[in-house]
Each structure stands twice: as structure tokens, then as C-alpha cells.
């Protein structure tokens, strides 16, 4: 009697990488949410619309993010991470390189209007009472003002008074955000050029410190 022939071994399946798949799915949801919230705002943009863009259910979005409020915060964090993704250490640089980075960011934003729109709408809405992104936006501005202020002091070699540097930092953030709104409404606005002009003008004034001209006085 012939020996029984063992059954052919089943082909080995390629090991799945659940963490990678989860990260990719979360990134897809974040991009979809940025587009939805950007075009309709946080209150009117529904999780169902977000889910449909990535081929999952409303419950699937909640599985990854827990709540609409948490998704909102992570959309904003996603935008900031995208801005520094290609930088060494993935962190905003110091000194004069920080201002070059801000101008590069303006150039990048021309090619990602959905993210810019989402940021503009959500930061604007965050000033309303009990808005879930209010704390995140407030903290972000506080940190960014501090980083820009420190860069101004460094570029000025310590000669720029702290109060002048603080005022200049707030002005740079305000101008950049305001220019983005103008550009979203009218693409004839040259976002990179106007951003560079404004930053250079504010820096030039800050470098003069208390000796800067005051034509409005």
C-alpha cells in the first residue's frame, strides 16, 4: 500500500500590517474631513459626508477618532504636521530660517486650497462660545507667537526689545491668516508674494526697534 501523500502546504499569506493600514486609513479620513469642514464648516460638515469620501460608515469614522470634536482637533494637527514634514527634525526652524519656512508654507498652500480653507474656517469658528477647537487654536497661536518672537530677537542680535518682537510676531501671524482669506476669496491675490512682502516689512520695522518711523503719529 502506497504511503499517503501529504496534502500540499497552503501558500503562506503575506503578513498583514494592521498598524500601517490603520495609519493610512486615519490619514484618508483626516484629508476627507479637512475638505468637508473646509467647505461647509465644522457645524454643517457631517461625519457621514466624511465617511462617504473614504468608503466607510459614520461608525467607522468614530471608531478611529472617537468623536467629531476629536476629529476636528486632529485635522488641525494634521495641517501643522504637513507644514514641517520635510524639515529636519520635523519642527519649525529657528532664526531667519523660520521666516523662510513661513514663506515656503505660503507657496505650498497655493497647491492645497482645501487644507487652507479648512484651517481658515475652523480658526474663525473657534472664537465662538464653547467651540471644541478653541483651546487648540489658542494654544497654537501662543506657541507660534513665542517661536516667531524668539526668531525676531535672534535675527536682531538681541537688540530688538521684547515688546516690539512680541508685537511683530502677532502682526506676522495676523497678516498671514488674513492674506489666506483674501486669496481663498480671490485667487488674483498673489499669496506667496504678498506674504513675503508683509513679513519683510514687519521684520524691517522690528529691526529698527523703538527707532522705527511712526508715520501715523
HELIX and SHEET records of a PDB file:
HELIX    1   1 UNK A   18  UNK A   44  1                                  27    
HELIX    2   2 UNK A   47  UNK A   54  1                                   8    
HELIX    3   3 UNK A   58  UNK A   65  1                                   8    
HELIX    4   4 UNK A   68  UNK A   84  1                                  17    
HELIX    5   5 UNK A   88  UNK A   90  5                                   3    
HELIX    6   6 UNK A   95  UNK A  109  1                                  15    
HELIX    7   7 UNK A  113  UNK A  125  1                                  13    
HELIX    8   8 UNK A  134  UNK A  155  1                                  22    
HELIX    9   9 UNK A  162  UNK A  185  1                                  24    
HELIX   10  10 UNK A  191  UNK A  208  1                                  18    
HELIX   11  11 UNK A  209  UNK A  211  5                                   3    
END                                                                             
